[in-house]
Amino acid sequence: MSQSLPVSWSSIEPKVLQSPVQAEKLSNYDLVLQCQTGHRPEKAVFSELMRRYQSHVDKVLYHLAPDWQDRADLAQEVWIRVYRNITRLNEPVKFRGWLSRIATNLFYDELRKRKRTATPLSLDAPLSLDDGEMDWEIAAATPGPDEDLTTREFYDQLNEAIADLPEVFRTTIVLREIEGMAYEEIAELTGVSLGTVKSRIARARHRLQSQLQQYLDGA
C-alpha cells in the first residue's frame, strides 16, 4: 500500500500567522470556504485541510506513479498549487475533485518531461477499484473466511491484470475508475480525442474481463 508522504506546512508558507479559527471543528465544506477567505489561507486552517486530504493526494499519486521515489516532491507541489489557487475554486463542494485534477495534471506534466529525457516509466501498481461502473466487485456482507479468501484472490488477480495493461490503458483506467473523471476530462488531460478515450477504456475493460472470467463466473 502507499505510504503517507511527508508534506509539511512550513515548506509551503512558513510566515503565515496562526488562525484564531478552530479549524478541526469545521466541516470539510466550511474548511474550504475558510481557506478562501482573505488573500491567502491562514496557517491553522490550511494545515487542517492538508491533514484531511493528504491521504487522498497520496492515493492519487501512488496509483499514477508507484515506482517514483520522489512522489513526496510531487505531493508538495500539489499543495503549493492548492495554496496559491484555492480562491479560484468557484464550487467549494467540488474541492476533492479539483484536488485530484491538480495532482493528475502535475503527474502528466512531469511524465511528459521524463519521457523527453528518460526511459519509459512503469505505472504498474495494485489498484483498488471502487467505482460502481465496473461490475466485478464482490459483495462483502459479513463474509466468512472462505469468502474473504475468494475476495482477496479476486483482487490479487485484478491487480495483476491491471498491471499487465499497456500504459495508455492503465493510466486511462486510473483516471476513470479511481478518479472518477468524465470522458471529456480525460480527453482534455491526455490530449487525445474523446473517441480514443472511450476506445481505450472499452478495450481495457474487455481485456480485464477476459482475464478474470473465471472469477466473474463464480469459479
BELZISUL-V645389 format. One record per run of one state. SS is the DSSP state (H for helix, E for strand, L for the rest). FROM is the first residue (numbers start at 1). LEN is the number of residues. If there is no record, write none. Layout:
{{SS:FROM:LEN} {SS:FROM:LEN}}
//
This chain:
{{L:1:9} {H:10:4} {L:14:9} {H:23:3} {L:26:2} {H:28:8} {L:36:7} {H:43:22} {L:65:6} {H:71:18} {L:89:3} {H:92:26} {L:118:27} {H:145:19} {L:164:3} {H:167:12} {L:179:4} {H:183:8} {L:191:3} {H:194:18} {L:212:1} {H:213:4} {L:217:3}}
//
